[in-house]
């Protein structure tokens, strides 16, 4: 009887080790994929923020240029329209 139980336990131990190793490998792969995805998302967000900052700076530059190059009556019309809206 012991001769029959001992190999079953040994096989179960080897299978448990195999399944444990497979589970650990899968969990590790998922963790690495999530970390890489998070880093890619952070990089993408930083790029979008920088692009938005550049756009806002360009818009501000264009607006300053428009204001400096406009004559007084045109500026007054724009101010009146802006205050009305």
C-alpha positions in Angstrom: 0.0 0.0 0.0 2.8 2.4 0.9 4.5 1.5 -2.4 1.4 2.7 -4.2 0.8 5.9 -2.2 4.4 7.2 -2.3 4.6 7.5 -6.2 1.2 9.2 -6.2 2.4 11.8 -3.7 5.6 12.2 -5.6 3.7 12.8 -8.9 1.4 15.2 -7.2 4.4 17.2 -5.8 6.0 17.4 -9.3 2.7 18.4 -10.8 2.1 21.0 -8.1 5.6 22.4 -8.7 4.9 22.5 -12.5 1.5 24.2 -12.0 3.0 26.6 -9.5 5.9 27.5 -11.9 3.4 28.0 -14.7 1.2 30.2 -12.6 4.2 32.2 -11.4 5.3 32.7 -15.1 1.9 33.8 -16.2 1.6 36.3 -13.2 5.1 37.6 -13.9 4.3 38.1 -17.6 1.1 39.9 -16.8 2.9 42.1 -14.3 5.6 43.1 -16.8 3.0 43.8 -19.5 1.0 46.0 -17.1 4.1 47.9 -16.0 5.2 48.5 -19.6 1.7 49.6 -20.5 1.6 52.0 -17.6 5.0 53.5 -18.7 3.8 53.8 -22.3 0.6 55.6 -21.1 2.6 58.0 -18.9 4.9 58.8 -21.8 1.9 59.4 -24.1 0.3 61.6 -21.5 3.6 63.6 -21.2 3.8 64.1 -24.9 0.1 65.2 -25.1 0.7 67.7 -22.3 3.8 69.1 -24.0 1.9 69.4 -27.3 -1.0 71.2 -25.5 1.5 73.6 -23.8 3.2 74.3 -27.1 -0.2 75.0 -28.8 -1.2 77.4 -25.9 2.1 79.2 -26.1 1.7 79.6 -29.9 -1.8 80.9 -29.5 -0.7 83.4 -26.9 2.1 84.5 -29.2 -0.3 85.0 -32.1 -2.8 86.9 -29.9 0.0 89.2 -28.5 1.1 89.8 -32.1 -2.5 90.6 -33.2 -3.0 93.0 -30.3 0.3 94.8 -30.9 -0.3 95.2 -34.6 -3.9 96.3 -34.4 -5.0 99.9 -34.4 -6.9 101.4 -31.5 -10.5 101.4 -32.9 -10.2 97.7 -33.9 -9.0 96.9 -30.3 -12.0 98.8 -28.9 -14.4 96.9 -31.1 -12.9 93.6 -30.0 -13.0 94.6 -26.4 -16.7 95.7 -26.7 -17.6 92.4 -28.4 -15.7 90.4 -25.8 -17.5 92.2 -22.9 -20.8 91.8 -24.6 -20.4 88.0 -25.0 
